[in-house]
Amino acid sequence: MKIAQEKMDYFLFLVGFFITATANTITVSNITVVVSALFTLYIFWERGYEFDKAFLYFLAAYIGLWVIYIIKFGYLDLRSIRELFRVLHGYLLIRLLWKKFIPYFTKTTYVLALISLPLYLLQLYDYDMMRSIIGVIDHNIPALDYRGDWYENIFIFTLNDNGIYRNSGFAWEPKGFGTFLTLAMFFRLIENRFRLLDKYMITYIIAMITTFSTATFSVFFFAVVPFYIFNKPSAYKIISASLLIPIIAVVFFKADFLQKKIIHEYETRNKYVAFVQDDRTDMESRSLGRFGSFLIDWMDLKKQPIFGYGEQKFERTEYSVSGVHLIHVNGFSDFMAKYGIVGMIFLFTTLFLTFKQWSIIYEFRGWYFIPIGILLTSFASAILFYPIYQMLYFFPFFKKGKEAQKIEFDVENRALRWN
C-alpha cells in the first residue's frame, strides 16, 4: 500500500512539474489544467483530507474578486476559471506532498538535467538532425504540433530555434530551464546540509552554464551563492566571500551576454512603451522585454491599483495594439497588474512565510534568499502562475497536525529523515 501511494505521489508531482516546466500542446491545454486539478482533488478526498479553513477563506476572497471585476469591467474572462483550477491544484499538491516535495524536486531536476547534457552536445553537433528526432511526434501528428517548425518539445528535452546554441533542457526555453536549476540548487543545499560539491550540484551547475541565461546567472550570483555562504561557519564565510565575490564581479562584468544584455534592455525600455502606444505598426509580433513589460504593467497598475485586472487581459495596455501579438516576458509585473496591491501583499507574505517556516523545519539560515531568488527569476518568466510555484504560496495555510516539526539529517547517506 505504501509503495502504491509513493508511486501515486510521485506521479502527481510529475504532472505538476511538467505543467509548470514544459510548453507543448498537452501541458498548455486547459483540459490538462482542469483534469489534473480534479484528479488531484479525487486523491485528496480518497485519502480522507479536508480543506483547511484558511484555504476556504482564500477561495471565498478569490471568487469575491470576480464580482469586483464584473462590476468594474462588465464581464468576467473565462480564463479566470482556468486560474482557479491552477490555484486549487497548487494547494492540493502541497497538502499531499509537502514532506516529499524537496526530494522529489531535486532528484527529478537532477535526472532530467543529466539527460539534457548529452542531448545538448548532439544539438551542438547537428541541430537539424536533433530537430528531426525531437520533433518526430510534432511533425507527424498535426494536432500535437506546437509553435510550428521552430520549436519542438518531448517533455524531457526542448529545441528552440531562438536558442540554437543554448540548452533548454526539459523546460520551455533556456531561461526556463535555468529557473528550475536555481530552485533545485537552493533545495539541494538544504537537503545536503550545504555541501557544495556532490553529483546533484555539479550537474546543476554544468547544466546552468549551458543555458547562457542572463536571468539564471543573476539569480545564481546574487541569491544562490550568498545563501550558500550565509549557512557556512564564520571563518568559511570570510574566506568564501573574499574568493567568490571578486570572481562573480569579474564574470558578471566581463561576460557580454550578462552585462550588455541587462544594460541594453534597461536603456531601450521606453521604446516598448512608445511602441504599445502607437497603433500604426504593421508588425505581427514584438517582445516587450523585461523592463518594457514592467513599465507597461506599471502603467496599468496605476489605473487599477488595488485589485488589478484579473484575467481581463483585453483591458490592459499590452493588448491595445490592434493586430500585433505582444510577447510579455515579465511574470512579476504581470502578477502585479493582474492582482494589484492586494495580490502583491499576498504573494510576498506567503512566500516569505513559507521559507521562514522552512528555515525552522529544515534548520538553515538566510531563508529570505530563496524568495528573493524566486522573485528575481519571475522578472523574466511567468512562473508565479503555475502549480510548482503556487504550491509554495499555500504551505502556511494548513496545520501540520501531529507530524514531526523537525527533520533529522542523515548526512552520511545524504538523506532527510523525519523524527
Secondary structure as GFF3:
##gff-version 3
##sequence-region A 1 419
A	DSSP	alpha_helix	2	21	.	.	.	ID=ss1
A	DSSP	alpha_helix	30	46	.	.	.	ID=ss2
A	DSSP	alpha_helix	53	73	.	.	.	ID=ss3
A	DSSP	alpha_helix	79	97	.	.	.	ID=ss4
A	DSSP	alpha_helix	101	125	.	.	.	ID=ss5
A	DSSP	alpha_helix	127	134	.	.	.	ID=ss6
A	DSSP	alpha_helix	136	140	.	.	.	ID=ss7
A	DSSP	three_ten_helix	142	144	.	.	.	ID=ss8
A	DSSP	three_ten_helix	148	150	.	.	.	ID=ss9
A	DSSP	beta_strand	151	153	.	.	.	ID=ss10
A	DSSP	beta_strand	158	160	.	.	.	ID=ss11
A	DSSP	three_ten_helix	161	163	.	.	.	ID=ss12
A	DSSP	alpha_helix	174	191	.	.	.	ID=ss13
A	DSSP	alpha_helix	199	211	.	.	.	ID=ss14
A	DSSP	alpha_helix	214	219	.	.	.	ID=ss15
A	DSSP	pi_helix	220	224	.	.	.	ID=ss16
A	DSSP	alpha_helix	225	230	.	.	.	ID=ss17
A	DSSP	alpha_helix	234	254	.	.	.	ID=ss18
A	DSSP	alpha_helix	256	267	.	.	.	ID=ss19
A	DSSP	alpha_helix	269	277	.	.	.	ID=ss20
A	DSSP	beta_strand	285	287	.	.	.	ID=ss21
A	DSSP	alpha_helix	290	303	.	.	.	ID=ss22
A	DSSP	three_ten_helix	313	315	.	.	.	ID=ss23
A	DSSP	three_ten_helix	317	319	.	.	.	ID=ss24
A	DSSP	beta_strand	325	327	.	.	.	ID=ss25
A	DSSP	alpha_helix	331	361	.	.	.	ID=ss26
A	DSSP	alpha_helix	369	378	.	.	.	ID=ss27
A	DSSP	three_ten_helix	383	385	.	.	.	ID=ss28
A	DSSP	alpha_helix	387	393	.	.	.	ID=ss29
A	DSSP	three_ten_helix	395	397	.	.	.	ID=ss30
A	DSSP	beta_strand	407	410	.	.	.	ID=ss31
A	DSSP	beta_strand	415	418	.	.	.	ID=ss32
###
